[in-house]
Amino acid sequence: NDVNEEVRANAAHAIGKNGAASKEALLPLRKALDDSDKEVRANAAWALVEIGPEAKIAVSRLTECLNDLDREVRANAAEALGLALGAQHPAGSVEPHQPGVGCRGDRDLGFDRG
């Protein structure tokens, strides 16, 4: 709830690094998906990816994030939704998108905006 968006974004990222041990942060992360800052939203969605299937509490909000203007938010929301709805990472699969590391393209996610 800090007024500084960088602090909020870093907090969401730190929660994600704890993975499934961060289940108690599900409600604040769901709220962070509504943040005005795109990095906060992207990091919150990424943290939900790291938490995994327990993120099902945020399915409706993650679904709305698929229409976010920021592609990093969309990518992380799509990944979190897959895990929340029961998908498993196959062995050797690509890791979820991490904040600050290049973005997946829109077309790779089924978002053909042009």
C-alpha positions as CSV (number, residue, x, y, z in Angstrom):
1,N,0.0,0.0,0.0
2,D,3.0,2.3,-0.4
3,V,2.6,5.5,-2.4
4,N,5.7,4.7,-4.3
5,E,5.0,2.4,-7.3
6,E,8.6,1.1,-7.3
7,V,8.2,-0.1,-3.7
8,R,4.8,-1.8,-4.6
9,A,6.4,-3.5,-7.7
10,N,9.4,-4.7,-5.7
11,A,7.1,-6.0,-2.9
12,A,5.1,-8.0,-5.4
13,H,8.3,-9.4,-7.0
14,A,9.6,-10.4,-3.6
15,I,6.4,-12.2,-2.8
16,G,6.7,-14.1,-6.0
17,K,10.2,-15.2,-5.2
18,N,8.8,-17.1,-2.2
19,G,6.5,-19.0,-4.4
20,A,3.9,-21.3,-2.8
21,A,5.1,-20.2,0.6
22,S,3.4,-16.9,-0.1
23,K,-0.2,-18.1,-0.1
24,E,-1.1,-15.6,2.6
25,A,-0.4,-12.8,0.1
26,L,-3.0,-13.9,-2.4
27,L,-5.6,-11.2,-1.6
28,P,-3.1,-8.4,-1.6
29,L,-1.7,-9.7,-4.9
30,R,-5.2,-9.8,-6.4
31,K,-5.7,-6.2,-5.3
32,A,-2.3,-5.3,-6.9
33,L,-3.7,-6.5,-10.3
34,D,-5.8,-3.3,-10.2
35,D,-2.8,-1.0,-9.5
36,S,-2.4,2.1,-11.8
37,D,1.3,1.1,-12.4
38,K,1.9,-1.5,-15.1
39,E,5.0,-2.9,-13.3
40,V,3.0,-3.5,-10.1
41,R,0.3,-5.3,-12.2
42,A,2.9,-7.3,-14.1
43,N,4.8,-8.3,-10.9
44,A,1.6,-9.2,-9.1
45,A,0.6,-11.5,-12.0
46,W,4.1,-13.0,-12.0
47,A,3.9,-13.6,-8.3
48,L,0.6,-15.4,-8.8
49,V,2.4,-17.6,-11.4
50,E,5.0,-18.5,-8.8
51,I,2.4,-19.3,-6.2
52,G,0.8,-21.7,-8.7
53,P,-2.6,-23.4,-8.4
54,E,-3.5,-21.5,-5.2
55,A,-3.9,-18.4,-7.4
56,K,-7.4,-19.6,-8.4
57,I,-8.7,-17.0,-6.0
58,A,-7.7,-14.4,-8.6
59,V,-9.1,-16.2,-11.7
60,S,-11.7,-13.6,-12.5
61,R,-9.3,-10.7,-12.1
62,L,-6.5,-12.5,-14.1
63,T,-9.0,-13.1,-16.9
64,E,-9.6,-9.3,-17.0
65,C,-5.9,-8.7,-17.1
66,L,-5.7,-10.6,-20.5
67,N,-7.0,-7.3,-21.9
68,D,-4.4,-5.1,-20.1
69,L,-2.7,-2.6,-22.4
70,D,0.7,-3.8,-21.2
71,R,1.9,-7.1,-22.8
72,E,3.9,-8.1,-19.8
73,V,0.8,-8.0,-17.7
74,R,-1.1,-10.0,-20.3
75,A,1.7,-12.6,-20.5
76,N,2.0,-13.1,-16.8
77,A,-1.8,-13.2,-16.3
78,A,-2.1,-15.9,-19.0
79,E,0.6,-18.0,-17.3
80,A,-1.0,-17.5,-13.9
81,L,-4.4,-18.4,-15.3
82,G,-3.1,-21.6,-16.8
83,L,-1.6,-22.7,-13.5
84,A,-4.6,-21.6,-11.4
85,L,-6.9,-23.7,-13.7
86,G,-4.8,-26.8,-13.3
87,A,-2.1,-26.7,-16.0
88,Q,1.3,-28.1,-15.1
89,H,4.7,-26.9,-16.3
90,P,6.0,-29.7,-18.5
91,A,9.5,-30.8,-17.7
92,G,11.9,-28.5,-19.5
93,S,9.3,-25.9,-20.3
94,V,10.0,-22.2,-20.5
95,E,10.0,-20.5,-17.1
96,P,7.2,-17.9,-16.4
97,H,8.1,-14.4,-17.6
98,Q,10.1,-12.6,-15.0
99,P,9.9,-8.9,-14.5
100,G,12.5,-6.9,-16.3
101,V,13.4,-9.7,-18.6
102,G,12.3,-9.2,-22.3
103,C,8.6,-9.6,-23.1
104,R,6.9,-12.4,-25.0
105,G,5.3,-11.2,-28.2
106,D,1.6,-10.6,-28.6
107,R,1.3,-13.1,-31.4
108,D,2.8,-15.9,-29.2
109,L,0.0,-15.3,-26.7
110,G,-2.8,-15.2,-29.3
111,F,-3.1,-11.4,-29.2
112,D,-2.9,-10.3,-32.8
113,R,-3.5,-6.6,-32.4
114,G,-2.7,-5.7,-36.0
